[in-house]
Amino acid sequence: MQDSEFWVFGYGSLLWKPGFEFVECRLATLHGFNRSFCMSSIHYRGTEDDPGLVLALDPEDGSECHGVGFRVADDIAAGTLAYLRERELISSAYLEQRHEIQFRDGSAAQAVCYVINRDHVQYAGGLSLRDQADIIARAKGSAGPNTEYLHNTVLHLEELGIADLELEQLAAMVKEAAIL
């Protein structure tokens, strides 16, 4: 395991907008978590009056989330972590944790991961795909429409060769809602 290196696990917007420099990007798997639209967004993809939804890592035994590991150079690791904390911990709905990620070659590394705090008021787990689609189709926040977040994530997962059938189904439902 590569403990001395600084890795960040990307599974949502970090895939298409990391916002930090990295020296390596590798496909990786995080066991024990699902990629899920389980966090109400009141800042970036929605408002307090009309929350959107964003992705979070939601713990679930036996599950796995496929994404990427970003390795950050040692000389900018502290600055990168400060940037990530400002971006991801804006409302304390995420918990910053370190978990082992596994790479396709069988090697592993400890990575910074942003996991949903199920006790936080913004936790929105358990919504049906239909309810998620309805929220995403209408919500807009300071970073733009919620639909953009979903579509960018699905597009980048496809480009990486990562299948996420639930997100693909959700994107189709949101597209259908936009047509109606």
N, C-alpha and C positions, 0 to 999 in steps of 0.2 A: 504494500500500500504506500502511496506517495503522500506522507503526512507533512512534509516540510514545504510543500508547494501550496499556493493559494488558488483554490478552485471555487467557482460559482456554478450552481446548477440552474440552467435556464429551461423553462417549460412553457412559458406564456409570452408576454411581451418582451422578455429578455431575448427571445429567439430572433426577433426582428428589429429590436431597438435596445441593444444592450446599454448604450450610453457610456461605455468604458472601453479602454484598450485592453486587448488580450493577446497573448502570444501563441495560444493554441485553442482550438475548438474541436471537441470530440463528441461523437454520439455517446450518450450515457443513459443508464437506467438507475432509477431510485426505487428501491423496494419498500413496500409498506405504505405507499401513498398513491392517491388518485389525482390526476389533473382534473379540477372541477370548477365550474362557475358557481362557487359557493360563497363569494364575498360581495356584499353590496358595495358599490362604488359611489361615494358621495363627493369625490374630488375630481378624479380624472375622466371617468366615463359615465358620470351621472351627477346629480346634485342631492342635497339633503331632502329637497321636496320631491324629487323624482330620481331615485337611485338607479344606477345601472348595475351590471354584474361584471366582475372580473375573475380571472382564474386564481386559484390557490391550490396548494398541496393539501389535500384532506386525508388524514390518516385512515387507513383501512387495512386490516390484516390480510395478507395474501395478495394484495394488489401491487401494481408497479406503474411507474410513470416514466415514459421514454422522452428524453430531451437531449440537452447538450451540456457538457462540462466546459466551462471557459477557464483556462489557466491564465492567471494574471502574473506579470513579472513582479518579483519581490520588491523592487524599488517603487512601485506604484500601488502595492497591495493595500496599504493603510488608506491612501486617498480613494481607492476604489471602494473599499468597505464604507468609508464615510459617505461617499456618493450614494451607494446602495441603501444605506440606512436612511438618508434623507428622502430618497425616492420611495422605498418600500415600507418604511415604518411611519408614514405620515399620520396614520390614525391608530396605530398599535393593533390593528386587526391581524397583522402578520406577526408571527414569532420567528425571530432569526435563530436558526438552529444549524448545526453541522451534522451531516449524515454521510455515510459511505455511498458513493456512486460507483457503478461498475461500467467499465468500458467494454466494447465488443471483443477486444483481444484478451479479456479475462482479468486485466489489471483493475485496480480500484484506487480511489482517492477520497479523502474527506473533503466535502464541499459545503459552502454556505448555501443554505436553502431557506426559502421563505414559506412557512407553513401557516395555515389558518389557525387563529385562536378561536376555538369553538365556543368559548365563553364570552366572546366579544359581541356587542350588539350588531355588528355588521356581518356576522356569520349567517349565511342564507342557505345552508345545506338542506338537501331533501326536496328541493323544488323539482317538479316534473320538467321534462324537456320543453313541453308546450309553454309552461310558465316562464322558463328561462328565455325562450324565443320571444315571447311577448314583451318582456322587459328589455331585452337587448335591441329589439326592433325599434323601440321608441326613445331610449335613453341617450342623452348627450351630456358631456361634461367639459371641463376645461381643456382636455386633451383631444376632444372631438367626439364623434358619434360612437356609441357602443358597438355598432355593427362593424366599424372599421377595425376595432380591436379583435373581434371574433374572426373576421375574414383574413386579416394579416396573420393571425396565429395559425389558422387552417392552411393558408398558402405556404407559410414557412415550414410547417410540419410536412406537407406534401413534398416540398423541395428537398427536405432532408431525408425523405423516404420513410417517415414515421407515420404509421396509420393510427388514427384516432377516430374510430367509427362514430362515437357519440358526438364529437365536435363536428364531424362532417354532416351528421344528421341534423344537428342543431343549426348549422349554417344553411342547410337546405330549407329548414322550417322558417328561418329568419328571412331568407330570400323570398319564399312564398308569401310571408306576411307583408313584405314590401310591395308585392305585386297586387295584392288584394285591396 
